[in-house]
Amino acid sequence: MTKIFISYAHSDATDVAEHLFKRLRDAGYHVWKDDHSLMLGDRFASKIHQSITEQDHFLILLSP
């Protein structure tokens, strides 16, 4: 299964990132998005680093 990491700015791209997350997940991809993949108490920086190394592709949303 293809794994995709979504990177986005919370300040202005949350809605777009959530839409893409749902569409990609529903299409059968394994999608990593922070608010769905991080658990309470996770060490943010180390989890992000670990997750980045485990993904096949990155979807980076650029915004102002």
MARVEXSE-433997 format. One record per atom (N, C-alpha, C, CB): atom name; x, y, z. Coordinates in Angstrom, 1 decimal, decimal comma, padded with zeros to 4 digits. Glycine has a CB too. Example, Ala and Ser with C-alpha at 12.3 -4.5 7.8 and 13.67 -1.06 7.14 Angstrom:
2
+------+--------+--------+--------+
: atom :      X :      Y :      Z :
+------+--------+--------+--------+
:    N :  013,2 : -005,7 :  007,8 :
:   CA :  012,3 : -004,5 :  007,8 :
:    C :  013,2 : -003,3 :  007,8 :
:   CB :  011,3 : -004,5 :  009,0 :
:    N :  012,8 : -002,2 :  007,1 :
:   CA :  013,7 : -001,1 :  007,1 :
:    C :  012,9 :  000,0 :  007,9 :
:   CB :  014,1 : -000,6 :  005,7 :
+------+--------+--------+--------+
END
This chain:
64
+------+--------+--------+--------+
: atom :      X :      Y :      Z :
+------+--------+--------+--------+
:    N :  000,8 : -001,2 :  000,0 :
:   CA :  000,0 :  000,0 :  000,0 :
:    C :  000,9 :  001,2 :  000,0 :
:   CB : -001,0 :  000,0 :  001,2 :
:    N :  000,6 :  002,2 : -000,9 :
:   CA :  001,4 :  003,4 : -001,0 :
:    C :  001,1 :  004,3 :  000,2 :
:   CB :  001,0 :  004,2 : -002,3 :
:    N :  002,2 :  004,8 :  000,8 :
:   CA :  002,0 :  005,7 :  002,0 :
:    C :  002,4 :  007,1 :  001,6 :
:   CB :  003,0 :  005,2 :  003,1 :
:    N :  001,5 :  008,0 :  002,1 :
:   CA :  001,6 :  009,5 :  001,7 :
:    C :  001,7 :  010,3 :  003,0 :
:   CB :  000,5 :  009,9 :  000,8 :
:    N :  002,6 :  011,2 :  003,1 :
:   CA :  002,7 :  012,2 :  004,2 :
:    C :  002,2 :  013,5 :  003,7 :
:   CB :  004,2 :  012,3 :  004,7 :
:    N :  001,3 :  014,1 :  004,4 :
:   CA :  000,7 :  015,4 :  004,1 :
:    C :  001,3 :  016,4 :  005,0 :
:   CB : -000,8 :  015,5 :  004,2 :
:    N :  002,0 :  017,4 :  004,4 :
:   CA :  002,6 :  018,6 :  005,2 :
:    C :  001,8 :  019,8 :  004,8 :
:   CB :  004,1 :  018,7 :  004,9 :
:    N :  001,4 :  020,6 :  005,8 :
:   CA :  000,6 :  021,8 :  005,5 :
:    C :  000,7 :  022,8 :  006,7 :
:   CB : -000,8 :  021,5 :  005,3 :
:    N :  000,4 :  024,1 :  006,4 :
:   CA :  000,3 :  025,1 :  007,5 :
:    C : -001,0 :  025,0 :  008,1 :
:   CB :  000,7 :  026,5 :  006,9 :
:    N : -001,0 :  024,8 :  009,4 :
:   CA : -002,3 :  024,8 :  010,2 :
:    C : -003,1 :  026,1 :  010,1 :
:   CB : -002,1 :  024,5 :  011,6 :
:    N : -002,3 :  027,2 :  009,9 :
:   CA : -003,0 :  028,5 :  009,9 :
:    C : -003,9 :  028,8 :  008,7 :
:   CB : -001,9 :  029,6 :  010,0 :
:    N : -003,6 :  028,1 :  007,6 :
:   CA : -004,4 :  028,5 :  006,4 :
:    C : -004,7 :  027,3 :  005,5 :
:   CB : -003,8 :  029,6 :  005,7 :
:    N : -004,3 :  026,1 :  005,8 :
:   CA : -004,5 :  025,0 :  004,8 :
:    C : -005,1 :  023,8 :  005,4 :
:   CB : -003,1 :  024,6 :  004,2 :
:    N : -005,7 :  024,0 :  006,6 :
:   CA : -006,3 :  022,8 :  007,3 :
:    C : -007,4 :  022,2 :  006,5 :
:   CB : -006,7 :  023,2 :  008,7 :
:    N : -008,3 :  023,0 :  006,0 :
:   CA : -009,5 :  022,5 :  005,3 :
:    C : -009,0 :  021,7 :  004,0 :
:   CB : -010,4 :  023,6 :  004,9 :
:    N : -008,1 :  022,2 :  003,3 :
:   CA : -007,6 :  021,6 :  002,1 :
:    C : -006,9 :  020,3 :  002,4 :
:   CB : -006,7 :  022,5 :  001,3 :
:    N : -006,1 :  020,3 :  003,5 :
:   CA : -005,4 :  019,1 :  003,9 :
:    C : -006,3 :  018,0 :  004,3 :
:   CB : -004,4 :  019,4 :  005,0 :
:    N : -007,4 :  018,4 :  005,1 :
:   CA : -008,4 :  017,4 :  005,5 :
:    C : -009,1 :  016,8 :  004,3 :
:   CB : -009,3 :  018,1 :  006,5 :
:    N : -009,5 :  017,6 :  003,4 :
:   CA : -010,2 :  017,2 :  002,2 :
:    C : -009,3 :  016,1 :  001,4 :
:   CB : -010,5 :  018,4 :  001,3 :
:    N : -008,0 :  016,5 :  001,2 :
:   CA : -007,1 :  015,6 :  000,5 :
:    C : -006,9 :  014,3 :  001,3 :
:   CB : -005,8 :  016,3 :  000,3 :
:    N : -006,8 :  014,4 :  002,6 :
:   CA : -006,6 :  013,3 :  003,5 :
:    C : -007,7 :  012,3 :  003,3 :
:   CB : -006,5 :  013,7 :  005,0 :
:    N : -009,0 :  012,8 :  003,3 :
:   CA : -010,1 :  011,9 :  003,2 :
:    C : -010,2 :  011,3 :  001,8 :
:   CB : -011,4 :  012,7 :  003,5 :
:    N : -010,0 :  012,1 :  000,8 :
:   CA : -010,0 :  011,6 : -000,6 :
:    C : -009,0 :  010,5 : -000,8 :
:   CB : -009,9 :  012,7 : -001,6 :
:    N : -007,8 :  010,7 : -000,4 :
:   CA : -006,7 :  009,8 : -000,6 :
:    C : -006,9 :  008,5 :  000,2 :
:   CB : -005,3 :  010,4 : -000,2 :
:    N : -007,3 :  008,7 :  001,5 :
:   CA : -007,7 :  007,5 :  002,3 :
:    C : -008,8 :  006,7 :  001,7 :
:   CB : -008,1 :  007,9 :  003,7 :
:    N : -009,8 :  007,3 :  001,2 :
:   CA : -010,9 :  006,6 :  000,6 :
:    C : -010,5 :  005,9 : -000,7 :
:   CB : -012,1 :  007,6 :  000,3 :
:    N : -009,5 :  006,4 : -001,3 :
:   CA : -009,0 :  005,8 : -002,6 :
:    C : -008,0 :  004,6 : -002,3 :
:   CB : -008,3 :  006,8 : -003,4 :
:    N : -007,8 :  004,4 : -001,0 :
:   CA : -007,0 :  003,2 : -000,6 :
:    C : -005,6 :  003,5 : -000,2 :
:   CB : -007,0 :  002,3 : -001,7 :
:    N : -005,2 :  004,7 : -000,1 :
:   CA : -003,8 :  005,1 :  000,3 :
:    C : -003,7 :  005,1 :  001,8 :
:   CB : -003,4 :  006,4 : -000,3 :
:    N : -002,5 :  004,8 :  002,3 :
:   CA : -002,3 :  005,0 :  003,7 :
:    C : -001,7 :  006,4 :  003,8 :
:   CB : -001,2 :  003,9 :  004,3 :
:    N : -002,5 :  007,3 :  004,5 :
:   CA : -002,1 :  008,7 :  004,6 :
:    C : -001,8 :  009,1 :  006,0 :
:   CB : -003,3 :  009,6 :  004,1 :
:    N : -000,6 :  009,8 :  006,1 :
:   CA : -000,2 :  010,3 :  007,4 :
:    C : -000,5 :  011,8 :  007,4 :
:   CB :  001,4 :  010,0 :  007,6 :
:    N : -001,3 :  012,2 :  008,4 :
:   CA : -001,6 :  013,6 :  008,7 :
:    C : -001,6 :  013,8 :  010,2 :
:   CB : -003,0 :  014,0 :  008,0 :
:    N : -001,0 :  014,8 :  010,6 :
:   CA : -000,7 :  014,9 :  012,1 :
:    C : -001,9 :  014,7 :  013,0 :
:   CB : -000,1 :  016,3 :  012,3 :
:    N : -003,0 :  015,4 :  012,7 :
:   CA : -004,1 :  015,3 :  013,6 :
:    C : -004,9 :  014,0 :  013,6 :
:   CB : -005,1 :  016,4 :  013,3 :
:    N : -004,5 :  013,1 :  012,6 :
:   CA : -005,1 :  011,8 :  012,5 :
:    C : -004,0 :  010,7 :  013,0 :
:   CB : -005,5 :  011,5 :  011,1 :
:    N : -002,8 :  011,1 :  012,9 :
:   CA : -001,7 :  010,1 :  013,1 :
:    C : -001,0 :  010,2 :  014,4 :
:   CB : -000,8 :  010,1 :  012,0 :
:    N : -000,9 :  011,4 :  015,0 :
:   CA : -000,2 :  011,6 :  016,3 :
:    C : -001,2 :  011,3 :  017,4 :
:   CB :  000,3 :  013,1 :  016,4 :
:    N : -000,6 :  010,7 :  018,4 :
:   CA : -001,4 :  010,3 :  019,6 :
:    C : -001,0 :  011,3 :  020,8 :
:   CB : -001,2 :  008,8 :  020,0 :
:    N : -001,9 :  011,5 :  021,7 :
:   CA : -001,7 :  012,3 :  022,8 :
:    C : -000,5 :  011,8 :  023,6 :
:   CB : -002,9 :  012,4 :  023,7 :
:    N :  000,5 :  012,6 :  023,8 :
:   CA :  001,7 :  012,2 :  024,5 :
:    C :  002,9 :  011,8 :  023,6 :
:   CB :  001,4 :  011,0 :  025,4 :
:    N :  002,6 :  011,7 :  022,3 :
:   CA :  003,7 :  011,4 :  021,4 :
:    C :  004,7 :  012,5 :  021,4 :
:   CB :  003,2 :  011,2 :  019,9 :
:    N :  006,0 :  012,2 :  021,2 :
:   CA :  007,0 :  013,2 :  021,1 :
:    C :  006,9 :  013,7 :  019,6 :
:   CB :  008,4 :  012,7 :  021,4 :
:    N :  006,5 :  014,9 :  019,5 :
:   CA :  006,1 :  015,5 :  018,2 :
:    C :  007,3 :  015,4 :  017,2 :
:   CB :  005,7 :  016,9 :  018,3 :
:    N :  008,4 :  015,9 :  017,5 :
:   CA :  009,6 :  016,0 :  016,6 :
:    C :  010,0 :  014,6 :  016,2 :
:   CB :  010,7 :  016,7 :  017,2 :
:    N :  010,1 :  013,7 :  017,2 :
:   CA :  010,6 :  012,3 :  016,8 :
:    C :  009,6 :  011,5 :  016,0 :
:   CB :  011,0 :  011,5 :  018,1 :
:    N :  008,3 :  011,7 :  016,3 :
:   CA :  007,2 :  011,1 :  015,5 :
:    C :  007,2 :  011,6 :  014,1 :
:   CB :  005,9 :  011,3 :  016,2 :
:    N :  007,3 :  012,9 :  013,9 :
:   CA :  007,4 :  013,4 :  012,6 :
:    C :  008,6 :  012,9 :  011,8 :
:   CB :  007,5 :  015,0 :  012,6 :
:    N :  009,7 :  012,9 :  012,4 :
:   CA :  010,9 :  012,4 :  011,7 :
:    C :  010,7 :  010,9 :  011,4 :
:   CB :  012,2 :  012,5 :  012,7 :
:    N :  010,3 :  010,1 :  012,3 :
:   CA :  010,0 :  008,7 :  012,0 :
:    C :  009,0 :  008,5 :  010,9 :
:   CB :  009,5 :  008,0 :  013,3 :
:    N :  008,0 :  009,2 :  010,9 :
:   CA :  006,9 :  009,1 :  009,9 :
:    C :  007,4 :  009,5 :  008,5 :
:   CB :  005,7 :  010,0 :  010,3 :
:    N :  008,2 :  010,6 :  008,5 :
:   CA :  008,8 :  011,0 :  007,2 :
:    C :  009,6 :  009,9 :  006,6 :
:   CB :  009,6 :  012,3 :  007,4 :
:    N :  010,4 :  009,2 :  007,4 :
:   CA :  011,3 :  008,2 :  006,8 :
:    C :  010,5 :  006,9 :  006,4 :
:   CB :  012,3 :  007,8 :  007,9 :
:    N :  009,3 :  006,8 :  006,8 :
:   CA :  008,5 :  005,6 :  006,5 :
:    C :  007,6 :  005,8 :  005,3 :
:   CB :  007,7 :  005,2 :  007,7 :
:    N :  007,4 :  007,0 :  004,8 :
:   CA :  006,5 :  007,2 :  003,7 :
:    C :  007,1 :  007,0 :  002,3 :
:   CB :  005,9 :  008,7 :  003,8 :
:    N :  006,2 :  006,8 :  001,4 :
:   CA :  006,7 :  006,6 :  000,0 :
:    C :  006,7 :  008,0 : -000,7 :
:   CB :  005,8 :  005,6 : -000,7 :
:    N :  005,7 :  008,8 : -000,4 :
:   CA :  005,5 :  010,1 : -001,1 :
:    C :  005,1 :  011,2 : -000,1 :
:   CB :  004,4 :  010,0 : -002,2 :
:    N :  005,4 :  012,4 : -000,5 :
:   CA :  005,1 :  013,6 :  000,3 :
:    C :  004,2 :  014,5 : -000,5 :
:   CB :  006,3 :  014,3 :  000,7 :
:    N :  003,1 :  015,0 :  000,2 :
:   CA :  002,2 :  016,0 : -000,4 :
:    C :  002,4 :  017,2 :  000,4 :
:   CB :  000,7 :  015,5 : -000,4 :
:    N :  003,0 :  018,2 : -000,2 :
:   CA :  003,4 :  019,5 :  000,5 :
:    C :  002,4 :  020,6 :  000,0 :
:   CB :  004,8 :  019,9 :  000,3 :
:    N :  001,6 :  021,1 :  000,9 :
:   CA :  000,7 :  022,2 :  000,5 :
:    C :  001,4 :  023,5 :  000,8 :
:   CB : -000,7 :  022,1 :  001,3 :
:    N :  001,6 :  024,3 : -000,2 :
:   CA :  002,2 :  025,6 : -000,1 :
:    C :  001,1 :  026,7 :  000,0 :
:   CB :  003,3 :  025,9 : -001,2 :
:    N :  001,3 :  027,6 :  000,9 :
:   CA :  000,3 :  028,6 :  001,0 :
:    C :  001,0 :  029,9 :  001,5 :
:   CB : -000,9 :  028,2 :  002,0 :
:    N :  000,3 :  031,0 :  001,4 :
:   CA :  000,9 :  032,3 :  001,8 :
:    C :  001,5 :  032,4 :  003,2 :
:   CB : -000,1 :  033,4 :  001,6 :
+------+--------+--------+--------+
END
